[in-house]
Amino acid sequence: MRNSFLILGGIFLLILGGFGLIEVFGNYPQIFETQGVLVKKENLSPKEAIVVDFSFPASISAYRGKIKILPETAMNFQWKDSGRQLIIQPEKFWQPETIYRIYFLEGRNVLFFPVKPFELNFITSAYPKIKNFWPADGTKDVVFDIEDPVVVDFDKSVAEFLVKFTVDPFGNLAYQNNPEKTQFKILPEGKSREGERYRFKVYIKYRGDTDENYKEIYNSSFETLPLPPQKWEKDFAARLLQAKRFTRAKIKEGKYVDINLAVQILSIFENGKIIDSFLVSSGKRGMETPRGQYAIRNKTPRAWSKVYGLYMPFWMAIVPDGKFGVHELPEWPGGYKEGASHLGIPVSHGCVRLGIGPAKTVYDWAEIGTPVIVY
């Protein structure tokens, strides 16, 4: 009789236990369905730790040797909060721009309930990218020097990376970067060759990586400006095109007027870039326009020359005494104006004459004090 009561009591306790488990499952299903989630799964930096939160504390011993990652990477594990959180730190670093897959094999939670295998994925941050490169791919007639170097702008700092620049057929390169390490200015240590095609490549790797893992992120080419022609075109229109292509800035900041007596061309520059070129007529033999560096001393829309009895429209003096200047083709008081046929030929008494239209353009563009280089 006593044994019967014990058996009935055991059955009753099992029934109560079953109802208890059902109640626990209803209120705390995570006990039976433990899950892991990544706190952050995008744009992780190479040294950043991976944090996995579990919905119910995991059995730490049950996961020993059961966590794999692809691509294979040596890792260190640190469990926190009694198995609720796992921190995964790379022994060295995660490769940038890489999708990693973490595989958790079958394990258990702290109540010994099984946890099914699951997979978590994360992606690391991208390599810095070039957002601007000068000269652009395919650019021709490039002239670069210490004032106009090759310029490379990145979309973010490359402080955690090593960047390698190569230029073929150059050898060694000199460069400097800004404090933020987002911009590089680059020059060849030797002299660049005129009329040469150069290929420029940029490689990058994470600072702790091996040289074999340099990644090419940019590839372009450009051509330097050929040497000026030994013989200038007789056709004035063709000569102007030559001037616009081959005249190199002698002043790189601000405005200046460039007068080439040999080819009878006046060019205007601003910040090292040519704006336009015009035919002129400079001083004839015996009354040559003096070579040198000057500046516009004064201006007047319609100057009168007592010496020659002529009007000189859009007058710009380049010497203090006003003996030499730049102006439009002169005209008599009666209205007759010198023809444009003399432009391109030195026939003046020392001044530099411009045609109708170009004279006003230069007059309006050049302020008093603008440098003038005559050579």
Buried (B, 14 or more C-beta within 10 A) or exposed (E): EEEEEEEEEEEEEEEEEEEEEEEEEEEEEBBBEBEBEBEEBEEBEBEBBBBBBBBBBBBBEBBEEEBEBEEEBEBEEEBEEEBBBBBBEBEEBBBBEBEBEBEBBEBBBBEEBEBEEBEBEBBBBEBBEBEEBBBEEEBEBBBBEEEBBBBBBBEBBBEBBBBEBBBEEBEEBEEEBEEEBBBBBBBBEEEBBBEBEBEBBBBBBBEEBEEEEBBEBBEBBBBBBBEBEEEBBEEBEEBBEBBBBBBEBEBBEEBBBBBBBEBBBBBBBBEBEBBBBBBBBBBBEEEEBEEEEBBBBEBBEEBEBEEEEBBBBBBBBBBEEEEBBBBBBBBEEEEEBBEBEBBBBBBBBBBBBBBEEBBBBBBEBBEEEBBBBBE
